[in-house]
Amino acid sequence: MNILLYTLKAVAFALTDPYSVFFLVILSVFLYIQNRKTSAMQKMIIGEQINSPFELTISQLVMGILAGTFGSIIMSYFGVVFYQNSAIEILFLISIFLMAFNTRFICFSYSGAILGGLSIVNTIIASIYGTKEIQLFKFDITSLMTMIAVLHFVEGLLVITDGSRGTVPVFSKREDKIIGGFIMKRYWALPIALFIILNSNYTVNMGDVVQMPNWWPIIHSTIPSDIFKKAVVMLVPFYGVLGYSSVTFTKTKRAKVRESGLLIIVYSIVLFFLAQLCYINIYYKILVVLFAPLAHEGIIYLQRYGELNREPLYVSEDGMKVLEVAPDSPADHMEIKSGDSLMAINDTEIETEDDILEMISNTPGDIILKMEKTNGVIKEVVYKAADRKSRLGVVFVPKFIPKDKVVVKLKDNTFSEVLNKIKNKDKDGDK
């Protein structure tokens, strides 16, 4: 049986083993709770939910399983290996624990740096005092950082393909102008299969022990070659969570996730090549352990800097800018898109949202909407009287913020903060 089939078998075990399935169910409940907040916010701001919590959760699970399988295959061929008695499974638990302090700490760059740092300290202490290394903190830094690099490569692909799902439109204020934007937050549960070096008296309880080809591993591990030649390895499945959180006022949803995903992929490639230098000496190990979290923070800073210094994309200057369009709404059927501008209704120029409401409510019959598309082309569409039984399905960027709107500061990048703002607004409106 080749490496590919071994890896697929291990991932399949993670999807069928009762203990693994139970953990996946717990992750699914967590994802569903987060997605309920997302759908609630969409409904409060847009008037209807764009994505159901079930749809968002299923897509995260399916995409996560596919991504985990892909990442596991890559790591298997590279030869990412860990000692049986090491605490590599703690990596995934630390990530989930750190998320309680800040959602971005779910990233393996931070938990990996913690474990890598403990491994380096473990090695230094053992060399100074001439003692054996503590097996619990004995990690192959090359394998550890290669794994984190591969997971980030997978994360970048997930962000590009699925990161824009479940976005919520928000408003902010910049230089006395109201600007529109989007908040994005996605999590994916991944089954990850890792090679574990077994000790001599290990009893196989999960199936076949892997017989590796002569060319394996591809990466230059710091594990001694004589150990590799005698080693018996087994693929063991774990579950991890990848997360993406961002705010944009200067790009479309799709453009933002492409930018974020590509930055993550570049980061993963650089981290991968740095990890391959760890076999040279301990200084390269220290370098890559420091690079992992610091470079990740650099990506976050770079994107925030761009958001603060680029021109906002959604601003109502001439006419009213369309921020979001609800699917299957009259506006969607009229092919009104995010980024378009409503210039006039029945040849009457529009200045504020109040003008839109007044014109629509006081005009019988069909209404002609004059739209300026994102490419500058002027197009007239008909808002038929028969369609006016339901909402137009458009979120416009206002020129000023009335009391019933939600303003979000750039630093408010978590859904709970925005949801609390909306709930407080609703309570104030009921008084």
URDA-V759891 format. One record per backbone hydrogen bond with DSSP energy under -1.0 kcal/mol. CO is the residue of the C=O (numbers start at 1). NH is the residue of the N-H. Records with the same first field share a line. If there is no record, write none. Layout:
BEGIN
CO: NH ; NH
END
This chain:
BEGIN
2: 6
3: 7
4: 8
5: 9
6: 10
7: 11
8: 12
9: 13
10: 14
11: 15
13: 17
17: 21
18: 22
19: 23
20: 24
21: 25
22: 26
23: 27
24: 28
25: 29
26: 30
27: 31
28: 32
29: 33
30: 34
31: 35
32: 36
33: 37
34: 38
35: 39
36: 40
37: 41
38: 42
39: 43
40: 44
41: 45
42: 46
43: 47
52: 56
53: 57
54: 58
55: 59
56: 60
57: 61
58: 62
59: 63
60: 64
61: 65
62: 66
63: 67
64: 68
65: 69
66: 70
67: 71
68: 72
69: 73
70: 74
71: 75
72: 76
73: 77
74: 78
75: 79 ; 80
78: 219
80: 195
82: 197
83: 86
87: 90
88: 91
89: 93
90: 94
91: 95
92: 96
93: 97
94: 98
95: 99
97: 100
98: 101 ; 102
102: 105
103: 106
104: 107
107: 110 ; 111
108: 112
109: 113
110: 114
111: 115
112: 116
113: 117
114: 118
115: 119
116: 120
117: 121
118: 122
119: 123
120: 124
121: 125
122: 126
123: 127
124: 128
125: 129
126: 131
134: 137
135: 138
136: 87
140: 144
141: 145
142: 146
143: 147
144: 148
145: 149
146: 150
147: 151
148: 152
149: 153
150: 154
151: 155
152: 156
153: 157
154: 158
155: 159
156: 160
157: 161
158: 162
159: 163
162: 165
168: 183
170: 181
171: 408
172: 179
174: 177
177: 174
179: 172
181: 170
182: 248
183: 168
184: 246
186: 244
188: 242
190: 240
192: 238
194: 236
195: 82
196: 234
197: 84
199: 202
213: 216
219: 221
224: 228
225: 229
226: 230
227: 231
232: 198
233: 210
234: 196
236: 194
238: 192
240: 190
242: 188
244: 186
246: 184
248: 182
249: 313
252: 256
253: 257
254: 258
255: 259
256: 260
257: 261
258: 262
259: 263
260: 264
261: 265
262: 266
263: 267
264: 268
265: 269
266: 270
267: 271
268: 272
269: 273
270: 274
271: 275
272: 276
274: 277
275: 278
277: 280
282: 286
283: 287
284: 288
285: 289
286: 290
287: 291
288: 292
290: 294
291: 295
292: 296
293: 297
294: 298
295: 299
296: 300
297: 301
298: 302
299: 303
300: 304
301: 305
302: 306
303: 307
304: 308
305: 309
306: 310
314: 180
320: 342
321: 397
322: 339
324: 395
326: 329
329: 333
330: 334
331: 336
332: 335
337: 340
340: 322
341: 372
342: 320
343: 350
344: 370
345: 348
348: 345
352: 356
353: 357
354: 358
355: 359
356: 360
357: 361
358: 362
367: 383
368: 346
369: 381
370: 343 ; 344
371: 379
372: 341
373: 376
377: 373
379: 371
381: 369
383: 367
387: 390
392: 331
393: 326
395: 323 ; 324
402: 405
409: 412
411: 413
414: 418
415: 419
416: 420
417: 421
418: 422
419: 423
420: 424
421: 425
422: 426
423: 427
424: 428
425: 429
426: 430
END
